[in-house]
Amino acid sequence: LGPPGTGKTTTTATAILTRILECRETGDFVLLVGSTHRAVNELLTQLDDQKEHFRKHVEETLNESLPEIKLTKAMSAVQPEDEPEADSVEIFNTQDHNKRDFNDLQKEGVIVIGGTISSVLKLMGDSKKGLEGGSWFGYDDGRPFADELIVDEASMMKFPSFLAVSTLVDTNARIMVTGDHQQLSPIVAHDWEEEQRPSVQEFEPHRSAFKLIQDIAQSPNITESQARSSELNFTFRLPPEIRGLIRQLYEEDVE
């Protein structure tokens, strides 16, 4: 959680690398999802910028080794303007993908698959159709493939969309969402003449994935080992006057 300019993307990238160091090994999948190509590209670029510096730091200070990391992006329609700037990110066209490509990558390191909601769902949906010998990702029992799920800009994502991508993670997978619940929630169309208002009030389709998960984490029945929140409290982007204005709002939320 963090206001604008607090470095959520940079912190998220470092957190992903730390999770890979702690728990992941060659052949594992990390699924990275965002509402927009821009969000996904920024996070993939941050990972590309940080990973070798992170690897060197781990080797020198912890005497440990970071697994090789293969950065990929799933795209249903490959448009140059939607591709990440980082050259090391391999593009997989969901219209023309190849099972062997991912099987080869599995042998080389931890695979990070980035994509928008629709691209990732299409990638996984197509992987279960017309392939002999089981799933496209190498699992013959049809189980979800992701060992980690990272959702960037979750405050701009509708909760049903989050539920859809969460079906792609393994039972023991961990999920991290990044966002700012004070941002404008996703815009949801509603037909007030034909639909019943009580259903909107009860199910609140306008609320974001980030806000709903934040509420779950703050529930008295949830322990810190199940869900916890990390707040970023300094913005590098906004001038002091604006920081002072919004700080009060966020401090009230933390209290």
C-alpha positions as CSV (number, residue, x, y, z in Angstrom):
1,L,0.0,0.0,0.0
2,G,1.3,3.4,-0.8
3,P,0.2,6.9,-2.1
4,P,1.5,8.1,-5.5
5,G,5.2,8.3,-5.9
6,T,6.1,6.1,-2.9
7,G,7.9,3.5,-5.1
8,K,5.3,0.8,-5.2
9,T,6.6,-0.7,-8.5
10,T,10.3,-0.6,-7.3
11,T,9.4,-2.1,-4.0
12,T,7.2,-4.8,-5.7
13,A,10.0,-5.8,-8.0
14,T,12.4,-6.2,-5.0
15,A,9.8,-8.2,-3.2
16,I,9.4,-10.5,-6.2
17,L,13.2,-11.1,-6.3
18,T,13.2,-11.8,-2.6
19,R,10.4,-14.3,-2.9
20,I,12.2,-16.1,-5.7
21,L,15.4,-16.2,-3.5
22,E,13.5,-17.6,-0.6
23,C,11.1,-20.1,-2.1
24,R,11.4,-20.6,-5.8
25,E,13.6,-22.9,-7.9
26,T,14.2,-23.7,-11.5
27,G,11.0,-24.7,-13.2
28,D,8.7,-22.6,-11.0
29,F,6.3,-20.0,-12.4
30,V,5.7,-16.5,-11.1
31,L,2.6,-14.9,-12.6
32,L,2.6,-11.1,-12.8
33,V,-0.7,-9.5,-13.7
34,G,-1.8,-5.9,-14.2
35,S,-4.8,-4.1,-15.5
36,T,-2.8,-2.3,-18.3
37,H,0.2,-3.0,-20.5
38,R,1.9,0.0,-19.0
39,A,1.7,-1.4,-15.4
40,V,3.0,-4.8,-16.5
41,N,5.8,-3.3,-18.6
42,E,7.0,-1.0,-15.8
43,L,7.2,-3.9,-13.4
44,L,9.0,-6.2,-15.9
45,T,11.4,-3.4,-16.6
46,Q,12.1,-2.9,-12.9
47,L,12.8,-6.6,-12.5
48,D,15.2,-6.5,-15.5
49,D,17.0,-3.5,-14.0
50,Q,17.3,-4.9,-10.5
51,K,17.9,-8.6,-10.9
52,E,21.6,-8.6,-11.6
53,H,22.4,-6.1,-8.9
54,F,20.2,-8.1,-6.5
55,R,22.0,-11.3,-7.6
56,K,25.4,-9.8,-6.9
57,H,24.3,-8.5,-3.5
58,V,22.9,-11.9,-2.5
59,E,26.2,-13.6,-3.5
60,E,28.4,-11.1,-1.7
61,T,26.5,-10.5,1.5
62,L,24.5,-13.8,2.0
63,N,26.8,-16.2,0.2
64,E,23.7,-17.6,-1.6
65,S,22.7,-17.8,-5.2
66,L,19.6,-16.5,-6.9
67,P,18.1,-18.8,-9.5
68,E,18.2,-17.7,-13.1
69,I,15.1,-15.6,-13.9
70,K,13.4,-15.7,-17.3
71,L,11.2,-12.7,-17.9
72,T,8.4,-13.2,-20.4
73,K,5.2,-11.3,-21.4
74,A,2.1,-12.9,-22.8
75,M,0.3,-10.8,-25.4
76,S,-2.8,-11.7,-27.4
77,A,-2.1,-9.2,-30.1
78,V,1.6,-8.2,-30.3
79,Q,1.8,-4.4,-30.8
80,P,5.2,-2.7,-30.6
81,E,3.8,0.1,-28.4
82,D,2.7,-2.5,-25.8
83,E,6.0,-4.3,-25.6
84,P,8.3,-3.6,-22.6
85,E,11.4,-1.6,-23.1
86,A,13.7,-4.3,-21.5
87,D,15.3,-6.3,-24.3
88,S,15.6,-9.4,-22.1
89,V,11.8,-9.8,-21.8
90,E,10.7,-12.6,-24.2
91,I,7.3,-12.0,-25.9
92,F,4.9,-14.9,-26.2
93,N,2.0,-14.4,-28.6
94,T,-1.0,-16.2,-27.2
95,Q,-2.2,-16.6,-30.8
96,D,1.0,-18.4,-31.8
97,H,2.5,-19.9,-28.7
98,N,4.5,-23.1,-28.5
99,K,4.5,-25.6,-25.7
100,R,8.1,-26.5,-26.3
101,D,9.2,-22.9,-25.8
102,F,8.0,-22.9,-22.1
103,N,9.2,-26.4,-21.5
104,D,12.7,-25.3,-22.6
105,L,12.5,-22.2,-20.4
106,Q,11.5,-24.4,-17.4
107,K,14.9,-26.1,-17.6
108,E,16.7,-22.8,-17.5
109,G,15.3,-21.0,-14.5
110,V,12.3,-19.4,-12.7
111,I,9.8,-18.1,-15.3
112,V,8.1,-14.8,-14.7
113,I,5.0,-14.5,-16.9
114,G,3.7,-11.0,-17.2
115,G,0.5,-9.9,-18.9
116,T,-2.8,-8.2,-18.7
117,I,-5.8,-10.1,-17.3
118,S,-7.2,-11.1,-20.7
119,S,-3.8,-12.1,-22.1
120,V,-3.0,-14.3,-19.1
121,L,-6.4,-16.0,-19.0
122,K,-6.2,-16.6,-22.8
123,L,-2.7,-18.0,-22.4
124,M,-3.8,-20.5,-19.7
125,G,-7.1,-21.2,-21.5
126,D,-5.4,-22.1,-24.7
127,S,-2.9,-24.3,-22.9
128,K,-5.6,-26.7,-22.0
129,K,-7.0,-27.2,-25.5
130,G,-5.8,-29.5,-28.2
131,L,-2.5,-30.5,-26.5
132,E,-1.6,-34.2,-26.1
133,G,0.1,-35.2,-22.9
134,G,-1.5,-32.7,-20.6
135,S,-1.2,-29.0,-19.9
136,W,0.9,-26.7,-21.9
137,F,2.9,-25.9,-18.8
138,G,4.0,-29.4,-18.3
139,Y,1.5,-30.5,-15.7
140,D,-0.4,-33.6,-16.8
141,D,-3.1,-33.4,-14.1
142,G,-4.6,-30.1,-15.2
143,R,-3.7,-28.3,-11.9
144,P,-3.1,-24.5,-11.9
145,F,0.5,-23.7,-12.7
146,A,1.6,-20.5,-10.9
147,D,3.6,-20.8,-7.7
148,E,3.4,-17.0,-7.0
149,L,0.8,-14.5,-8.1
150,I,1.7,-10.8,-8.2
151,V,-1.1,-8.3,-9.0
152,D,0.1,-4.7,-9.7
153,E,-2.3,-1.8,-9.5
154,A,-4.8,-4.0,-7.8
155,S,-6.7,-0.8,-6.8
156,M,-7.7,-0.4,-10.4
157,M,-8.7,-4.0,-10.8
158,K,-12.3,-5.3,-10.3
159,F,-12.5,-8.1,-7.8
160,P,-14.1,-10.6,-10.2
161,S,-11.0,-10.1,-12.5
162,F,-8.8,-10.9,-9.5
163,L,-10.8,-14.0,-8.8
164,A,-10.4,-15.2,-12.4
165,V,-6.6,-14.9,-12.3
166,S,-6.3,-16.4,-8.8
167,T,-7.7,-19.6,-10.2
168,L,-4.4,-20.0,-12.0
169,V,-2.3,-20.4,-8.9
170,D,-1.4,-23.5,-7.0
171,T,-3.1,-24.3,-3.7
172,N,0.1,-23.5,-1.8
173,A,0.9,-20.4,-3.8
174,R,1.4,-17.0,-2.2
175,I,-0.3,-13.9,-3.6
176,M,0.8,-10.3,-3.3
177,V,-1.3,-7.3,-4.4
178,T,0.0,-3.8,-4.8
179,G,-2.1,-0.6,-4.9
180,D,-3.6,2.5,-3.4
181,H,-7.1,2.1,-2.1
182,Q,-7.5,5.9,-2.1
183,Q,-7.4,5.9,-5.9
184,L,-10.6,5.9,-7.9
185,S,-12.1,2.4,-8.0
186,P,-12.8,0.7,-11.3
187,I,-15.8,2.2,-13.1
188,V,-18.6,-0.3,-13.3
189,A,-21.6,0.2,-15.5
190,H,-25.0,-0.3,-13.9
191,D,-28.5,-0.2,-15.3
192,W,-30.4,1.5,-12.5
193,E,-33.7,1.2,-14.4
194,E,-33.6,-2.6,-14.8
195,E,-31.3,-3.8,-12.0
196,Q,-32.0,-3.9,-8.3
197,R,-30.1,-1.4,-6.1
198,P,-29.9,-3.8,-3.1
199,S,-27.7,-6.2,-5.0
200,V,-25.2,-3.4,-5.8
201,Q,-25.2,-2.4,-2.1
202,E,-24.6,-6.0,-1.0
203,F,-22.1,-7.2,-3.5
204,E,-20.4,-3.9,-4.2
205,P,-19.1,-4.6,-7.7
206,H,-17.5,-1.2,-7.9
207,R,-15.0,-2.0,-5.2
208,S,-11.4,-2.9,-6.2
209,A,-9.6,-6.1,-5.7
210,F,-7.1,-4.2,-3.5
211,K,-9.7,-2.8,-1.2
212,L,-11.5,-6.1,-0.7
213,I,-8.3,-8.0,0.0
214,Q,-7.3,-5.2,2.4
215,D,-10.6,-5.7,4.3
216,I,-9.9,-9.5,4.4
217,A,-6.5,-8.9,5.9
218,Q,-7.9,-6.6,8.5
219,S,-10.6,-9.1,9.6
220,P,-10.2,-10.3,13.2
221,N,-10.4,-13.9,12.0
222,I,-7.3,-13.5,9.8
223,T,-3.8,-13.9,11.3
224,E,-0.7,-12.1,10.2
225,S,0.7,-15.4,8.9
226,Q,-2.3,-15.6,6.5
227,A,-2.4,-12.0,5.3
228,R,-0.5,-8.8,6.2
229,S,-0.1,-5.3,4.9
230,S,3.0,-3.2,4.3
231,E,2.6,0.5,4.1
232,L,4.9,2.9,2.2
233,N,4.7,6.3,3.8
234,F,7.0,8.6,1.9
235,T,6.4,9.9,-1.6
236,F,9.4,10.9,-3.8
237,R,7.2,12.4,-6.5
238,L,4.9,14.9,-4.8
239,P,6.0,18.3,-3.5
240,P,6.0,18.9,0.3
241,E,2.7,20.8,0.3
242,I,0.8,18.0,-1.4
243,R,2.5,15.4,0.8
244,G,1.2,17.2,3.9
245,L,-2.2,17.4,2.4
246,I,-2.7,13.7,1.7
247,R,-0.6,12.4,4.7
248,Q,-3.5,13.1,7.0
249,L,-5.8,11.0,4.9
250,Y,-3.5,7.9,4.9
251,E,-2.6,8.3,8.5
252,E,-6.3,8.0,9.4
253,D,-6.5,4.8,7.4
254,V,-3.6,3.2,9.2
255,E,-5.0,4.2,12.6
